[in-house]
Amino acid sequence: MRIVKLFSKVILLLLIVALGLYGFYYYQVKSTVDRQIQQMTPFVNAQYNSLTVNPFGLISLNTVNVSLMGQPGIVIDRISLTSDPLFFYAV
């Protein structure tokens, strides 16, 4: 019985660490994407509806609206990128 309690605590701790790493990874990706969009602001107005970050390295921007200065906008359904997996991510 004691081993089961210890095992469940270890699993819970590993789960908390994994979720923390995923949250940090998501934050890093979102801040980088937002920074890149902010740098394009003088020339291009770009917005995205949602950001999907997979722990295995797939990053997707969904429903991206892009409009050049004074031009009608373009709607892109999805932009997908591949990066390093979460647990091999170096900041």
N, C-alpha and C positions, 0 to 999 in steps of 0.2 A: 504494500500500500504506500509505503514511504517513497519507493522508487517511482510510482505513478505520479505522485504529487510533484516530485523533483523534475520528472520528465515533462509534465504539463507546464511547470514554471519556465523551464528552458525553452520549450516550444513557444510559449507566450512572449518571452523576451526576444527570441529570434524574429517573431512576427512583428513586434513593435520596432525593432531595429530595421527590418526590411521596409516597413511602411514609412519610417523616418527617412531612409535613403531614397525611397521613391518620391516622397514629398520634396526633398532637396533637389532631386533630379528634375522634377516637374517645374519647380521654381526657377532653376537655372535656365531651362529651355524657354519658359514663358518670358523671363526677363530679357533673354537674348533676342527673341522674336520681337518683343515690344520695342527694344532698343533699335533694331534694324528698321522697323516700320517708322519709328520716330525720326531716324536719320534721313529717310526718303521724303519726309513731309514737305520740304520746299518744292519738290518737283512732282511728286505723286501723292495722291490721297489714297491710302490703303487701309482697309479694315478687314477683320476676320470675325466670323461668328463664333467658332469654337476651336479649341486646341486639344488634340488627342495625343498623349504621350504613352507609348507602350514600353514596358520595362526591357523588352528585347531589342529596342533601338529604332522602332518605327515612329516617326513624328508626322502628324497630319494636321494641316490647317484646313478647316472646313468653311465653305461659303466665303470666299475671299472677294471683296469688292475693290477694284482698282480703277482709279480715274486720273488721267493726266490733267494738267492745268487747263481748264476751259474745255475739256473734251468730255463726251459722254462716257459713263463708266462701263467696265467689263466685269462680269461676274464669273469667277472660277469656282467650280464645284468643290474641288479638293486638290491640295498640294501635299504630296507625301515625300518625306525625306527619310533617309536611313542614317543613323548615327551609331556610336558605340553603345553596346548594351549597358544597362543601368549599373551593374556591379563592376564594370570595367571602366566606368566613366572617370576621367581625370579632370579636375577643375584647374 
